[in-house]
């Protein structure tokens, strides 16, 4: 048991970062019986959680790392119970639906490219197979009566779904607070110092916290924080832009990888990946290309008014896969960073958090260690 210094509050675990990743982990740690706090930059943070597309997506995740495919599927499988628990605890329906998801293609070449990528992914050593299929235009038209004439075919996976991400964010924080967690917004972390007796002293401009364990879930800021506890987080920001229309009568009953209709009726379009540093500005050129592609898929979208646009920053590692790690130099320090915080929220809360509570990550998370980026020096 840590003995707090006079100026410090004390917890079993401190989670740095209050986005979807941090909140899901922190809630799971409370469920494991630990006292927990979240230290968060607040609204000044480059928070991917405020700008995501809200898919719970499986079908295209894992090319290049079979373990990521299994991890993503495990989270998708856990999502229904995860959402039900959140609603029971907070009264907030996060509108999780899992009808399956589509990837629509506007040319035969595009269809073949996407089909080939899925074939290669499912042929990887160690891959756990799941159902998916290629549909021609006639089959798609039976599911989407308003389909545009340029759509030639698509891919379908029954494991895909989506949620209301803003409600998810609110529900995670409401559940954390109801469970006795301490949320401290506008407490940006400036220093993490391992203590000689074990645990960590975490300094912010607003005060000091001590904790037996620390979890870095601060997104892009993990690159700065990780070396303080002997870890590495080679992550960068990647800008994505989104368009949202006025509410419309339901016509998209399945999520599409770049297009979805929310439970409230708005249509969301998101289809960009830009290397723009920390620049969160929108660009009309990118937005117009996204809108044009959406209209080609479903011409009726052209009649809808756009009511909001925004850009947000994904948290991307060098290979695009998550980083989960624990420190050898500072035992009790963990890191969790990814660009699919909504898809992986159930796994973070129900699978990852119990590992952290026990004090060690399971061996099957080893492929996610940042050590995979170490390149041996040539003689």
N, C-alpha and C positions, 0 to 999 in steps of 0.2 A: 504494500500500500504506500503510495506516494505521500510525503509530508509536504504540504504546500508552503511556499514562501509567503511572507506576510502580505505581499502585494499581488498574489496570484489566486485565481479561482482554480479549482481542481476537478477533473473529470477522469473517468476511465479511458475515454477516447475523445480526441478532437478531430473533427472532419473539417478540412480547409477547402472551402468552396461550397456554395449553397445552391448550385444549379440542380438539374434533374439527377445527374450522377451522384453528387454529394448528398443530396436529400434522400435519395433511394438507399444509399449505403448507410447513412446515419439512422434512418428509420429502422433498417434491418438490425443495426447494432443495438438499438433500444430493445428490439424484440428479443435479442439474445441476452438481455438482462444487464447491459452495461449502461452506465451514465454517460451521456454524450452531449457535446456542444457542436454547433456549426459556426465557424468563423467565416464571414462572407464579406466581400468587397461591397455588396449591395448593387444598386442600379448603375454604378459607374463601371461595373465589370463588363468585359467583352463576353457576354453570356450567350452561348449558343442556345440555351433553353428558351430564350424569349423569341427565337426566330426560326425554330425548326419546322419541318414539314409534317411531323406527327405520324409517320408510318411506323408500323411494327412489321418489319420486312425481313424475309428469309431468302427468297429465291435467288438473289444475286450476290449473297454474302459468303465468301470463303474461297474464291479462286486464288490460289497461292498459299493458303493455310487451311487445311482441312479442319483443324481444331476450332477455327472461328466459325465454320459452318455449323458444327455441333453446338457450340456455345450460343449462337444466335437462335438455333432451333429450340434449345432448352429454354431460352428466355421466352420465345413466342409461345411455347407450350405452357409456361407458367403464368402467362399474362392474364388469363381469365380469372384465376384464383386471386392473383395480385390485385386486379381491379375490384373484385368483389370485396376483398378485405379493406381496401381504401374506402369504398362506399360505406361499409358497415361501421368503420371507425369515424368517418367525417360527414357522412350524408352527401358526399359529392360523387355524382356519376361521371366518370371520366370518359364515357361513351366509347369504351373499347368494343370493337367489332372485328371479327375474323372471318369474313366471307370468302377469303382467298383474294389474290391480287393479280393484276395483269401488267404486262409490258407490251404496249402496242407499237407496231412498226409501220413506217410510211414508205418502205421500199423493200423489195425482195433481198437486196444486199444487206440492209439493216437487220432483217429477220434472220438471215443466215448467220450473220456475225453474232447476234445475241444467242441463237440456238447453239452455235459452236462453242461459245464461252460456257454455257451451262453444261454441255457435254464434257468439256475439259474439266470443269469443276467437279462433276460427279465421277469422273474417272481417276481422281487423285487417290493415292494410297491413303488408307485410313478414313476415307469418306464414309459417312453414314447416310445411305440413300434415303430420299424422300420423293414423293410424287411430284411431277410437273409434266406439262404437255405443251405441244405447239398446236395452235388453233389457226385454221385458215379464215379467210374473211367471212365466209358463210356462217361458220360457227360463232364468230365474234358478233355478227349482226343479230344473232338470236339473243345474245345477252345484252347488246347495246343497240336498240332500235334507231338511235340517233347517230350512228357511226358515220363518220365522214367518208367520202368516196375514195380517198387516197390511202386509207388503212388497208394493208394487204394481208395482215395476219398478226399474231402475237403469241406471247407465252403466258401460261397461267400456273400458279402454284397455290394450293389450298391452304397453305400455312400462313399466308400474308394477311395483314389487317391494318387498322389505324385507330387513333384515339383523338380525343380533344386535348391537345398538349397543354394549353393554358390551365384547364381544369386539373390535369395531372400535376402540374407544378404546384398549384394551390393545395391539392389534396395531400401531396407528400409533405408539405410544410405544416398543414393543419394536423396531420397524423403525428408528425414529429413533436409538435407542441403539445398535443393531447397526451402523448406518451411520456411527457416530462422532460423532453429535450430542451436545451437552451440554444436559441437562435440569436446570433449576435451580428446584425447587419452593420455595414460600414466599419468593420474590424479587419482591414487588410493586413495580412501577415507580413512583417518585415524581417523577422528572424526566427529560426527554429534551432534550439540548442539542445542536443542530447544531454541528459543529466548523468552524473557519475553513478548515482544510485539506481539508475533506470528511469525510463520515461523521458519526457520532453518539456522544455520551457518554450512557450510560443509567445512572441512579442508582437504587439500591434500598437498603433498610435493611440488606441482607446484603452488599452489595458493589457494585462498579462494573464495567460492561461497555462496551467500545467496539466499534463495528461500522461497516462501510462502508455497509450498508443496514439499515433497520429496517422491520419489518412489524407493523402494529397489527392484532392478531387477538384482542383482549381482550373482545369482546362488549360488554356494557353499559359497561364501563370505557373503551371507545374514545371515548365522549363527552367524558371528561376528558382523555384523552391526545392526541387528534387536534390540538387547537389548539397543542400544544407544537411541532408540526412543520408548521404552516401548513395543516392539513387541517380538515375539519368532519365530525362524525359525529352527526347529529341522530337518535339512537336512544333508545328507551325500553324498559323491561321490560314484558312482557305475560305474565301467569300462565296456565299450563296445568296441568290436573290429570289424573292417570292412576290407573286401577284395574288390579290384576293378580290373576288367580285362581290357584288350585292347578292343577297339571298335569292335563291331560285327554287322552284318546285323540284323535288328529288328526281334525278335522271341518271346519276352515276351511282349504281348500287354496289360497286366494287372500287377499291382504290387502285389507281394506276401509278406506276412508279414516279411519274412527273405530274400527276393530275389527280385530284381527289375532291369530292364534295363532302363538306363537313356535316356533322349531325345537325347543325343549325341552318344548313342550306347554302352557305357560301361555297364558291368553287375556288380552290387553291391551285396555283400553278408554280412549280419550282423545278428548275432544270439548268442550274449553272454551277460551275466550279471554277473559281478564278483565283489566281495567285496575286493577291493585291495587298499583302501585308496586313496591317491593322486598319485599313481603310474600309469602313462600313457604309460608304455611300452607295446609293443605287445608280444604275446606268440605264438610260432609256434604250440604248441599242440592245443590251442583253434582254431587257424586259420585253421589247417588241418581238425578238426572236422567240422567246418563250411563249408569248401570247399567240403568235402566228402558228406555232406548232400545235398548240392546244386547239385552236380553231380548225386546223386541218383534221384533227382527230374527231372533234365534235363541233360542227359549224354553228350550232345554236349558242355556243359561248360568245360568239361575236355580238350578240344582242344584249349581253350583260354589261353593266357598268362596273369598271374597276373602282373599288372604294379605298383600297389601301395597297401600298407596296412597301417592302423593306428589304434590307440586307442584313445578314448576320454572319458570324465567323465560325466555321467548323474548326474542330481541333483535330489536326491530321498528323499522324506519325509518318515516318519515312516510307513505310509500305502500306499505310492506310489502315492497319489493324490496331486493335487496342493494345495498351500497355498495362499489365498488372504485374506488380513486383513487390518484393519485400526486401528491406535493407539488411545486409550482413554487417555493415559497419555500425548501424544504429538499430538494433533489434527493437521491433515494435513499430517501425515506420513502414507504411505501405503506400502504394500509388495506384490510382485507378484513373485512366484517361482513355477516351475514345471519341469517335464522331457519331456514334449511334446511341446516344443516351436514352432516347425514348424506347427504341427496340430492346435495349439491354437493361432497362430499368428493373424488370422482374428478376433477371439473373443477378443484378447487383444487390437487390434487396433480399432475395430469398436464397441465393447460393454464395455470392461473394462475401457478404457481411458476416455470415456465420464462420467462414474461414478466418476472417480478420479477428473476430471475437475469440476464436480458439488460439490465435497467435501465429498461424502459419497458413500459407496458401497451399491448396491441394497440388499434388505433383502434376496433375493433368492441365494446370494453368501455366506450366513451365514454358510452352511455346510463346506465351505472351510477354515474357520477360524482355526488357530492353537489351539484355545481353545478346539477343539475336542480331543486333546491329553492329556488334563488335566484329571487326575485320582483322584477321591475323596479319601481323606484319611480315612482309616478304623478306627473305634473307638478303 
